[in-house]
């Protein structure tokens, strides 16, 4: 009895590359905390395009909370968004009360993005919680 060998053919399907999405206008969300500054660039629908922190640029530990680190992170985020997506103008929304907030806006403008709106979204208490009692003497 002769065995018949059949050849199996495999087809390789190449995935098509995603078309580059061009975004002219977007939003920049800057969160400035006690230890870090997070810069997120989104399109107008809120889909994240680029997100940077000072640690991604090379700053570690206590250097992350400096204004210079926030400027470098915002500059890197803006240049990547300009190169990849063609971003030209942003509306900036700032949250937090630390030193990196103004420096990050400066970094976005230095990279070549036009800032059309600057809004402060920091939450402020309206005398909500009762403070702790005074210690006895």
Order of alpha helices (4+ residues) and beta strands (2+ residues): beta-beta-beta-alpha-alpha-beta-alpha-beta
